[in-house]
Amino acid sequence: MHSLRSPAMRPLSLSPASNPSRPLCFRFLALSLPLFPRSSKSPSERLAIPTAGPRFRVRSCGSVTAKPSSEIRKRGGGGGGGGSEPDEKLRALRELFTKPGIGIDAYIVPSQDAHQSEFIAECYTRRAYISGFTGSAGTAVITKDKAALWTDGRYFLQAENQLNSSWILMRAGNLGVPTTSEWLNDVLAPGCRIGIDPFLFSSDAAEELKEAIAKKDHELVLLYNINLVDEVWKERPKPPNKPVRIHDLKFAGLDVASKLSFLRAELNDAGASAIIISMLDEVAWLLNLRGSDVPHSPVVYAYLLVKTDTAELFVDSSKITPEVMDHLKNAGVELRPYDKILSEIENLAKQGRNLWLDTSSVNTAIVNTYKCACDKDLKKKSKARVHDYNGRSAMPSGIYRASPISLGKAVKNDAELQGMRNSHLRDAAALARFWVWLEEEINKGAKLTEVEVADKLLEFRSMQDGFIDTSFDTISASGANGAVIHYKPEPGSCSVLDVEKLFLLDSGAQYVDGTTDITRTVHFGEPTARQKECFTRVLQGHIALDQAVFPENTPGFVLDAFARSSLWKIGLDYRHGTGHGVGAALNVHEGPQSISFRYGNLTSLQKGMVVSNEPGYYEDHAFGIRIENLLSVVEMNTPNHFGGIGYLGFEKLTFVPIQTKMVDTALLSSAEINWLNDYHAQVWEKVSPLLEGSASQWLWDNTQPLPI
């Protein structure tokens, strides 16, 4: 499954002020949409917490386990386009604009939760609920008389199908399409008030939006005490409440004490006395915990506050078992109620603690709370110079830097890498059994829907040791649906697999020891010459990236052209990134690394990182092609070391046959044919010991070498 990592946003400090403000946040783990223009000027306007006090209530959806897609989609995570219901939702939402204490002219609804997550609990799918668009990336903007939805190229076709006539689809990134701030500045009269929920937007994004809309004298209003979508959402799902589990040390590789020691050393070097960790996968990784609060991601809703001497986990204590309690206690971690995070942040400022804040991920509610408390404390002490017992200034201040955990989590240790290898082999065995079943059913003339196929794949994966859940919604796409890059088949409306059409299957799983993500595109009949040409061009790009050797300190974007070059030669391309980071038994989309055409992410690829290799090609309303493996970054034994540096390359983690029927061998060089034959030899060697009977025969048949 492909995704684009947002370019790293520059750190911004926010200062408090006299009027409430509102941020629009958009920090996708997927494609970074050009929602607001960048500004080079330093922030001068101030943001203030409304006097009504902070809101921090948690209502989330039911816990997620591995359920068939048909069952999940019947529950509907918040939306469904078409019909008149979305019009009623918009009417009800707009009625709230003029209520006392609100007084806004527009409202922005992002995709994220309070932790800037890509996958979120069902109760937080506010943008999907209000718009009917269920893609994972997008922003809805509602004024008193207009409603617009921004999404990226992966979702254009899906949004066209799901939005009703009340909505304007903004194809972000296309020539002439305005950003959200540009659109608001155009459609609103000067001096309007634009509202958002400050828990749903990062501090960086809030500041960017505030600066952008200030060009038309608009005010950004932070509504701490109410989320307007929640107010109109009837029968909103309940919170997830499944227990948290310990991630075994044999899979984690490092104990919690070692990770906390590393983090505290980073705090000391930065001059910080505390850090707030809000990204759910960072909390899970640091504490060697896993949860079930979010679909497809084994995380729990929590904040972690690490100080130089203590650590506090803000979480719903009903999810903490006695075993987990002992695990945390042994690591020196205390529990606090999830909804007390803002009061504790305020206390840190009162105590004079310098707080490390990653403003690209920490929500603006937290950042503003700390800033306002610091300013309040400063005013009290301004008449006298105050020092701590070491003689240092005791005035607290924020330290605005990227999270030190992000890179440590991305660079896997030996145990994590071994878990990824092992889980991929079990996953490959499940896929082999699945493909045997599917081909047999197709040959018998069975009329299988895309949802039925996805559910059957889940069944095969569920039989594997250590299976937990899918790692994202399975993209089971026949024919033209394959051109919808993040297509989600729905019961009652999805297609039946057609032997005369391409079938794209992008799927993945969460295991106790690793995370998988794989795409294969096949044809059950005879592909056309055009389909074979496009498939082969995609395969050539896949091979080129797989074989890439590059110097240390190379950012991922440098490698993106390897995967596109063959398509470029005939004037073709694709609208998504080539590779995303993948967590070890964590999020299937992980940063900070990526391989993308977007040049803003300067994170270098490092030994131990895991990335996807997934070039593709899509013809709207016709077909889609994608070939995806996961790779780990490894050191290469090159004969030279120019500049005294080392060189890196990739090790394959995914071992599932690539359908040779789709390959036009006339387009391949002998070296490329050798690569494919060698890959299939490895697939047979590694996966066949896990299979028997028809699955073993299928694997043998589909790993036979092509003639050179």
PEVEN-V620891 format. One record per backbone hydrogen bond with DSSP energy under -0.5 kcal/mol. CO is the residue of the C=O (numbers start at 0). NH is the residue of the N-H. E is the energy in kcal/mol with one decimal. If there is no record, write none. Layout:
# PEVEN-V620891
co: {CO:CO}
nh: {NH:NH}
e: {E:E}
This chain:
# PEVEN-V620891
co: {14:18:20:22:25:27:30:32:34:44:47:49:56:64:67:67:68:69:70:71:75:83:83:84:85:86:87:88:89:90:91:92:93:94:95:96:98:98:104:105:106:107:108:109:112:120:121:123:124:125:126:127:131:131:138:139:140:141:145:146:147:148:149:150:151:152:153:154:155:156:157:158:161:163:166:167:167:168:169:169:170:173:175:178:179:180:181:182:183:188:191:191:192:192:192:193:194:195:195:196:197:197:197:200:201:202:203:204:204:205:206:207:208:209:211:212:212:213:215:218:219:220:220:221:222:225:226:227:228:228:231:232:244:245:247:247:248:254:255:256:257:258:259:260:261:262:263:264:265:266:266:267:272:273:274:274:275:276:278:279:280:281:282:283:283:284:287:289:291:293:296:296:297:298:298:299:300:302:303:303:304:304:305:309:310:311:311:312:312:313:314:315:316:318:318:320:321:322:323:324:325:326:327:327:328:331:331:333:335:336:337:339:340:341:342:343:344:345:346:347:348:352:353:353:354:354:355:356:356:357:357:358:361:362:362:363:364:365:366:367:368:369:370:371:372:373:374:375:376:377:380:385:387:391:396:397:398:398:402:403:404:405:406:409:412:413:414:415:416:417:418:419:420:421:422:423:424:425:426:427:428:429:430:431:432:433:434:435:436:437:438:439:440:441:445:447:448:449:450:451:452:453:454:455:456:457:458:459:460:463:465:467:468:473:474:474:476:477:478:479:480:482:483:489:489:494:497:500:501:502:503:504:504:505:506:507:508:508:509:509:510:513:517:518:519:521:524:527:528:529:530:531:531:532:533:534:535:536:537:538:539:540:541:542:544:549:550:552:553:554:555:555:556:558:558:559:559:560:563:563:564:566:566:567:577:578:579:580:582:586:587:589:592:593:594:594:596:597:599:600:602:604:605:607:608:609:610:612:614:616:617:618:618:622:624:627:628:629:629:630:631:632:633:635:635:640:641:645:646:647:648:650:658:659:662:663:663:664:668:669:670:671:672:673:674:675:676:677:678:679:680:681:682:682:683:686:687:691:691:692:693:694:695:696:697:699:700}
nh: {46:47:220:24:27:5:32:34:180:14:20:52:58:66:70:71:72:73:74:75:77:86:87:88:89:90:91:92:93:94:95:95:96:97:98:103:101:102:143:194:141:109:139:126:115:123:124:125:128:129:130:131:80:133:149:108:147:106:142:167:140:169:138:171:154:155:485:158:159:160:161:162:81:166:168:148:169:170:150:171:173:176:177:182:183:184:185:186:187:191:193:218:104:105:194:220:107:197:222:199:200:363:364:363:205:206:207:23:208:209:210:211:212:213:214:215:217:216:190:193:221:195:222:223:225:227:230:231:231:232:233:235:289:247:250:251:252:258:259:260:261:262:263:264:265:266:267:268:269:270:271:270:307:355:276:305:277:303:282:283:284:285:286:287:288:287:246:244:63:296:293:298:290:292:293:301:315:313:276:305:306:311:274:306:333:304:313:314:335:302:316:318:319:243:320:324:325:326:327:328:329:330:330:332:331:310:333:312:314:339:340:343:344:345:346:347:348:349:350:352:351:354:272:273:356:398:275:358:400:360:361:203:202:365:366:367:368:369:370:371:372:373:374:375:376:377:378:379:380:381:383:393:390:387:354:399:356:400:406:407:408:409:410:411:416:417:418:419:420:421:422:423:424:425:426:427:428:429:430:431:432:433:434:435:436:437:438:439:440:441:442:443:445:444:447:496:452:453:454:455:456:457:458:459:460:461:462:462:463:466:511:65:509:475:476:505:503:480:481:482:483:484:486:492:493:449:500:523:478:521:476:506:519:474:517:470:510:515:467:468:513:510:506:627:504:502:526:531:532:533:534:535:663:536:537:538:539:540:541:542:543:544:545:546:547:647:553:554:604:557:558:559:559:561:562:562:563:564:566:567:568:569:571:570:613:594:611:589:584:582:589:580:580:595:577:578:598:600:601:556:555:552:608:411:632:581:630:628:626:624:619:621:622:618:616:518:612:652:653:610:650:607:648:637:646:643:644:551:635:549:633:631:661:662:664:666:667:667:672:673:674:675:676:677:678:679:680:681:682:683:684:685:686:687:687:689:690:694:695:696:697:698:699:700:701:702:703}
e: {-3.4:-0.8:-0.8:-0.6:-0.7:-1.0:-0.9:-2.5:-1.7:-0.5:-0.6:-1.9:-0.6:-1.3:-0.6:-2.3:-2.8:-1.3:-1.2:-0.7:-4.2:-0.6:-1.5:-2.1:-2.4:-2.4:-2.4:-2.4:-2.7:-1.6:-0.7:-1.1:-1.2:-0.6:-1.5:-1.8:-2.0:-1.1:-0.8:-3.0:-2.8:-0.5:-3.0:-0.6:-1.6:-2.1:-1.6:-2.2:-2.1:-2.6:-1.9:-2.4:-0.5:-0.6:-2.8:-3.4:-2.6:-2.6:-2.8:-2.1:-2.8:-3.3:-2.0:-1.9:-2.3:-0.5:-1.3:-3.0:-2.2:-1.6:-1.7:-2.6:-0.6:-1.9:-0.5:-2.9:-0.6:-0.7:-1.8:-1.6:-2.0:-2.0:-0.6:-2.5:-2.6:-2.5:-1.3:-2.6:-2.0:-0.6:-0.5:-2.9:-3.5:-1.2:-0.5:-3.1:-2.1:-0.7:-2.7:-1.9:-0.7:-0.7:-1.3:-2.9:-2.1:-2.3:-2.4:-0.6:-2.4:-2.6:-2.3:-2.1:-2.7:-1.1:-1.0:-1.6:-2.0:-1.9:-1.9:-3.1:-0.6:-2.0:-0.8:-1.2:-0.5:-0.5:-1.5:-1.0:-0.7:-1.1:-1.0:-0.7:-2.6:-0.8:-1.7:-2.3:-2.9:-1.8:-2.9:-2.2:-2.1:-2.3:-2.7:-1.8:-1.7:-2.2:-2.4:-2.2:-1.7:-0.8:-2.5:-0.9:-1.3:-2.9:-0.5:-2.3:-0.6:-2.3:-2.0:-2.3:-2.4:-2.5:-2.0:-0.7:-2.1:-0.7:-2.7:-3.1:-1.9:-1.0:-0.7:-2.4:-0.8:-2.2:-0.6:-0.6:-0.5:-3.0:-3.1:-0.6:-0.6:-2.7:-2.0:-3.2:-2.8:-3.0:-0.6:-0.8:-2.7:-1.7:-0.7:-2.0:-1.5:-2.9:-0.7:-2.7:-2.2:-2.1:-2.5:-2.6:-2.6:-0.8:-0.5:-2.8:-1.5:-0.8:-0.5:-3.4:-2.3:-1.8:-1.0:-1.9:-2.2:-2.2:-1.8:-2.0:-1.4:-1.8:-2.1:-2.5:-1.4:-0.6:-2.4:-1.3:-0.5:-2.8:-1.5:-1.1:-1.0:-1.8:-3.1:-2.8:-1.9:-0.6:-1.9:-2.5:-1.8:-2.2:-2.6:-2.9:-2.0:-2.5:-2.4:-2.3:-2.3:-2.5:-2.0:-1.5:-1.7:-0.7:-1.4:-1.7:-2.2:-2.7:-0.7:-0.6:-2.7:-1.0:-0.5:-0.8:-2.6:-1.7:-2.0:-1.1:-2.5:-2.3:-2.1:-2.1:-2.3:-2.7:-2.5:-1.9:-1.6:-1.9:-2.2:-2.3:-1.9:-2.0:-2.3:-2.3:-2.0:-2.1:-2.9:-2.0:-2.1:-2.9:-2.5:-2.1:-2.4:-2.7:-2.5:-1.4:-2.5:-1.5:-1.0:-3.0:-2.1:-2.1:-2.6:-1.9:-2.1:-2.0:-1.8:-2.1:-2.5:-2.5:-0.7:-0.8:-2.0:-1.6:-1.8:-0.6:-3.8:-1.0:-0.7:-2.3:-3.0:-1.8:-1.8:-1.7:-1.5:-1.0:-1.9:-1.7:-1.9:-2.2:-2.0:-0.6:-3.2:-2.6:-2.8:-0.5:-2.0:-3.1:-3.1:-1.1:-0.5:-2.7:-3.2:-1.4:-0.5:-3.0:-2.7:-2.1:-2.5:-2.8:-0.6:-2.4:-2.4:-2.5:-2.7:-2.7:-0.6:-2.2:-2.2:-2.7:-2.5:-1.8:-2.3:-2.8:-2.5:-2.2:-2.3:-2.1:-1.3:-3.6:-0.8:-0.6:-2.6:-1.3:-1.6:-0.5:-0.8:-1.2:-0.8:-0.8:-0.8:-2.1:-0.5:-2.9:-1.6:-1.7:-2.4:-2.0:-2.6:-3.0:-1.7:-2.4:-0.9:-3.1:-0.6:-1.0:-0.9:-0.5:-1.5:-2.7:-0.5:-0.6:-0.9:-0.5:-1.2:-0.5:-2.2:-1.9:-2.8:-1.6:-3.2:-1.4:-1.7:-2.7:-0.6:-2.1:-1.5:-2.6:-2.4:-1.2:-2.6:-2.6:-1.0:-2.6:-2.6:-2.5:-2.6:-1.6:-0.6:-2.5:-1.1:-2.3:-3.0:-2.4:-2.2:-2.6:-1.0:-1.6:-1.0:-2.0:-0.5:-0.8:-2.3:-2.4:-2.0:-2.1:-2.6:-2.9:-2.7:-2.4:-1.9:-2.0:-2.4:-2.3:-2.3:-2.6:-2.5:-0.5:-1.7:-2.1:-1.9:-1.1:-0.7:-2.1:-2.6:-2.3:-2.2:-2.8:-2.1:-1.2:-0.7}
